[in-house]
Amino acid sequence: MVKLVLIAHLNQKLNSRIFVTQHHNEGDLYASIEELLTSYRADLENRRQLTPEDEELIMNLSAAYLQKQQEWKEEGRQEGHQEGHQEGRREGRSERQQEVAIALLQAGVSLDLIAQATGISIESLQSLRSN
């Protein structure tokens, strides 16, 4: 019985304002799911007389939401770590290219050849040479 009530409630909410607009990213979807679960839980708690099934559902929704929230946080941390790692690699490659360019400038190699080999613009190489 409780599952049917939950399904009916979810169906009603899915057809209401929460999902009317198309979600542009997963964060929007997660926020809508959070709002949906919170709303349903509040609806259950506002009833004057909760059945044991309702109380159990409230507990299950709370536990399920908390678990999902932790999963979303962990996914966010992992994505942030991965993006930071990639950014660090890009910065490291850029620094290495500059070191190579400086060494080639000091060796008297032409700006055109250094630009071609490192991908650094001639303007940037001229700036490196004057420093």
Contacts in CASP RR format, 6 or more apart in sequence:
PFRMAT RR
TARGET T0000
AUTHOR 0000-0000-0000
METHOD contacts of the structure
MODEL  1
MVKLVLIAHLNQKLNSRIFVTQHHNEGDLYASIEELLTSYRADLENRRQL
TPEDEELIMNLSAAYLQKQQEWKEEGRQEGHQEGHQEGRREGRSERQQEV
AIALLQAGVSLDLIAQATGISIESLQSLRSN
1 53 0 8 1.000
2 51 0 8 1.000
2 53 0 8 1.000
2 54 0 8 1.000
2 56 0 8 1.000
2 57 0 8 1.000
6 40 0 8 1.000
6 57 0 8 1.000
9 40 0 8 1.000
9 43 0 8 1.000
10 36 0 8 1.000
10 40 0 8 1.000
13 19 0 8 1.000
13 36 0 8 1.000
13 39 0 8 1.000
13 40 0 8 1.000
14 36 0 8 1.000
18 32 0 8 1.000
18 35 0 8 1.000
18 36 0 8 1.000
19 32 0 8 1.000
23 29 0 8 1.000
23 32 0 8 1.000
30 72 0 8 1.000
33 68 0 8 1.000
34 65 0 8 1.000
34 69 0 8 1.000
37 61 0 8 1.000
37 64 0 8 1.000
37 65 0 8 1.000
38 65 0 8 1.000
40 61 0 8 1.000
41 58 0 8 1.000
41 61 0 8 1.000
41 62 0 8 1.000
41 65 0 8 1.000
44 50 0 8 1.000
44 54 0 8 1.000
44 57 0 8 1.000
44 58 0 8 1.000
44 61 0 8 1.000
45 58 0 8 1.000
47 54 0 8 1.000
50 58 0 8 1.000
97 118 0 8 1.000
97 119 0 8 1.000
97 120 0 8 1.000
98 120 0 8 1.000
98 128 0 8 1.000
100 117 0 8 1.000
100 118 0 8 1.000
101 114 0 8 1.000
101 118 0 8 1.000
101 120 0 8 1.000
101 125 0 8 1.000
101 128 0 8 1.000
102 128 0 8 1.000
104 113 0 8 1.000
104 114 0 8 1.000
104 117 0 8 1.000
104 118 0 8 1.000
105 114 0 8 1.000
105 125 0 8 1.000
105 128 0 8 1.000
105 129 0 8 1.000
111 122 0 8 1.000
111 125 0 8 1.000
111 126 0 8 1.000
111 129 0 8 1.000
112 122 0 8 1.000
114 120 0 8 1.000
114 125 0 8 1.000
115 121 0 8 1.000
115 122 0 8 1.000
115 125 0 8 1.000
120 128 0 8 1.000
END
